[in-house]
């Protein structure tokens, strides 16, 4: 059906519920394609709706929504996952069908994957160390234990040797960043609560994150060796968050531990296995192509891209062609957390993978492709989709009304940031947390570049162009970069605690905000009698009813509750015959409002000032 549209252009219209599916980062061209319209006419319609865009520009969901509503369509944005599924489908890879086709015989038990969360300083890192040391077969591994982002231990449970995988990046930031990318790697969360400190803000956050993800929690009540430790109080506090200890009739396991001296670690591991066995069906098919999630990645000088991946199903082999996020390549070598080389990695095994062409992000899913070429094509398509989506996000929407003023600069303020970190997990977590800072509409925070490794000349150059601040997390300057940054006047800040970085950025953002003013009432006066003066105009003989009346204060006149004069100033103020600067409550005075003469007996004069509102 053709019908005249805004601006007289002809556009095929929907019936009000015609659904158009668009991927993230789509442009008017894509939309036009779907509804068989001329892209130029969509540009015109959008223009009449107060939005300016070119046909090839990526638009966000809101803009498409407005346009679609006007034309009788309903927009459905295809999620990144769906998009990925569609993309893989074109390569004949159907992960869901594959899973649905698996029978009980195909599935084998796999180790649980555990994340340690809790408030800062409650002992997460120490606990991860203690658990690592408790490994019954650690001695046999040989090699030097190194941080690869996750490790696996073996524990004897009811006569059976059981493996458990621990994500070695404590805290819920990484957990959340991964979830935000649609990756769920954690089966069980250990919530660490220091018995001498009790439930703290990040304890609550961690509980919320785990519960939102539907991940069962085992509580490790830590530091029971410290004087003043009160494990019972922790149990009692946590009941408020639906974590009721078994001994109180609930179903959450609480274990008293002391990570530093290594007390109760075995019991904690037992509790993890018992919780896994009681509430989870942890099985995966080991005999198929592997897939899983990248947990951490960095660029190594000698070895190139080094990514730790967690296999979630199938078995990963050296020689496999893989795609991880937008990185691809062939698995050249794999190493475990002891630096030993590994030929095959089964479900729930974390391994360091060498051979990727670039560094994936934490939380990126990986899968094995039939061959190198397919791996590359999937990676390229994902990259294109990601780029388009980023562009759409970045586009600042400008309506016609404020287009002009917006152009006159100063109105749109943004703080541009470049984030560099030692591992991609940290960078992701930092970006995620920073973008969550809420400072209202006036100030915008943009992360214009992020990456792993030292701060380079390139970063500084980029910061110069976009007037950005560089944030380095656990990284240093590259060679001769410091001089360049100083010369160019680029602000570079270094941190090793995420919270500090977030606090600083938040403060900076608040400082950048234009001050907000609020009206504060100073005093009111009731007019008793009006004196006419040829020299000063009308003088309101008044009595001050509240506060005080000051000369030069801003004022308005009210009659029966309505404002009859606004934007006035107390131009003259007298007591008896004397000019005064202030008259207090209960006293009589003569008030002159300059050229404003419309005052009658019974009116109220209200005075006020504008005060800067502190940001909270
Ligand atoms: P995180 O911030 O949660 O990773 O906490 P850390 O593992 O870094 O521990 C914070 C501090 O508490 C460190 O000084 C640890 O030595 C100390 N700590 C951790 N666990 C225990 C414990 O069981 N007993 C005692 N006395 N101190 C502990």
Boltz pocket constraint, residues with backbone or C-beta under 6 A from the ligand:
constraints:
  - pocket:
      binder: B
      contacts: [[A, 118], [A, 119], [A, 120], [A, 121], [A, 122], [A, 123], [A, 124], [A, 125], [A, 126], [A, 127], [A, 170], [A, 222], [A, 223], [A, 224], [A, 225], [A, 226], [A, 257], [A, 258], [A, 259], [A, 260], [A, 261]]
      max_distance: 6.0
